[in-house]
Amino acid sequence: MSPTIVTEVGTELPPLSVRLTRADLVRYAGASLDFNPIHWNEKTAKDVGLPDVIAHGMLTMAVASRIVAEWIGDPGAIVEYGCRFGRPVVVPNDDEGALVEVTAKVTKDLEDGTVKVNINASFDGKSVLTGAFARVRVG
């Protein structure tokens, strides 16, 4: 961790914006071996009641964790990370993709050399992760 990083309660992390495209979904499917057609086939997604193809929940979760990893400078400093999936990220079939916007704030000093960071990831102005947090080693 860089000595210039402020880890006090109330510290807001620099916001992060990430675009997810259908190509990203294909790459993630290959890496994760999650080839569920709701992540690549519009007809299947719509047949099960989704508005269109959606990003993998674990991809959305991974994207959101980047805000903490980039802030602290060491992904290995994240000792715990959790969330629930609140709503899907719908990824259109165009060059723009879906914009996921992530914000985070240090909310608690756990007095064991770690801090709790609450994370908010949103798409289309609505939160997509519920109760997202990371516990980060800072000392």
N, C-alpha and C positions, 0 to 999 in steps of 0.2 A: 504494500500500500504506500502511495506517495504521501509524504508528510503534509502536503498542501490540501489534502482532502478533508473537508469538514464533515464530522460524523455526529455532531450534536443533535439531540432531539429537536425536531422542527426543520432540519435541513431538507430543502427540496432538491432532488437530483435534477440534472439537466434533462429536459424532455427528449423523447426519442420518437421519431416517426419512421415507420417501415412499410414499404409497399410489398404486398404479396401478390404474385401473378400466378396464372395457371402453370407456367413453367416452374415456379417455385414449388408448387404442389406436386408436380411430377418428380422433381429432384428429391423432395422430402419422402415421397412414397417409396422411391428406390432405396433411400438411406434407411428408412424405418421398416421397410417391408410391409407397410400398411397400404394395400392396394384397393381398399374399399371404394367401389365406384362412385359413392357420393362425393368423393374428392376429385373426380375427373369427368364424370358422365352426367350431363345436364338432365337427361331423361330419367335416369335412376334417382338423382337427387330430387327432382320434382315429383316422381312417383311415390316417394316416401314422405312427401309433405314439406320438403325444403324449398326455399324460393329459387335456388340454383345450386351450383357446386359450392361446397364450403371448404375452408381450410381445415386441416387436421387440428384437433384441439391441442395436441402435444406440440405442434408447430407454433401455434399461437402462444402457448405457454413459454416455449423456448425464446420466441421473439421478445416477449415481455421481460424475460430474465436478463436480456442484454442491457437494459437500463442500469441494472445493478452491477453487472460485470464491467461495463465500460466506466462507470463511476468509480468503483473501487480499484480497477486496474488489474484484478486478478480473479478470474472466474472460480479458482479454487478456494477463495475466501468465502464463497457462498456455502454455508454449512447446512442450511435447510431452506427448502423452497416449496411452497404449496399454493394451491388454489382449487377452485371448482370452476367448471365451465358453465358460464351463464347464458350466453347466446353465441350463435355461430358467426364466423366471419365469412360473408358471401363474397366469392371471388369471381368477378365478371370475366367473360372471355374477350378481353381486349388488352391493349398494351399498358393501360394504367393500373389494372389490378385493384386491390383493396388496400386502403390506407389504414394501418393500425397505429394509433397514437398512444404513447405510454408515458405516464407520469409516475413519480414515486416520491416518498417522503420518509425520513427517519422518524419513527414514532415512539421508540422505546430503547433506553440503554439497559441491557439485560445484566449488566455488572459482572459478566463472565468473559469479558473481552469481545462480546458481540453486541450488535444493535439489530433491532427489528426495523425493517423497511416495508411499508405498505405500498403496494403497486396497483395502479389502475391502468388497464388496457381498454381502449375503446375503439369502436369501428362505427362509422356513420353516426357519431355522437352518442352512442350507447355503449355502456360497459359490457365487455365480453367475458371477463374473468370475475369471479366472485371471491372475496376474501383472499386475494393474492397477496402474498408476503414472502419476504426472504429474511433469514437470519444470517448476518454477515459478520465474519471475524474482522475486527478492527484493531485489536491489540494483542 
